[in-house]
Amino acid sequence: MEAYSFTILTILFLISAGLIWFAGIKLARTTRTIDTRYNLGDALGGLILLGIATSLPEIAITVTAALTNQISVIIGNLIGGIAIQTLVIIIFDFLVKGKKPISYLTGSRILFLRPFL
């Protein structure tokens, strides 16, 4: 396997991160459209569509690591994913000013029951 320089790998990483960010925005907008069209509710649509789509990379990494018997990669991937998601929630909780934090609002049953009301 050919080794790439740190600079090239960093550039590829940044380009990939930008493309993933753009795709995430498109996926969120598409989920919002489907939620509205089929009256799913924000939480249910996010749970189904966004939850599955954002879990695909972790599934691919975990399966590949399991097939090559790399248990530490599996554990690091799972714990790292949970840590990043928690960090994002904490950041958004601090960014919400004068309102209830996002982590508080997710406990509301109305997010899931809205399509049936």
Protein Blocks (a to p, Z undefined) as FASTA:
>chain_A
ZZddfklmmmmmmmmmmmmmmmmmmmmmmmmmmmmmnonojklmmmmmmmmmmmmmmmmm
mmmmmmnopaklmmmmmmmmmmmmmmmmmmmmmmpghiacfklmmmpmklmmmmmZZ
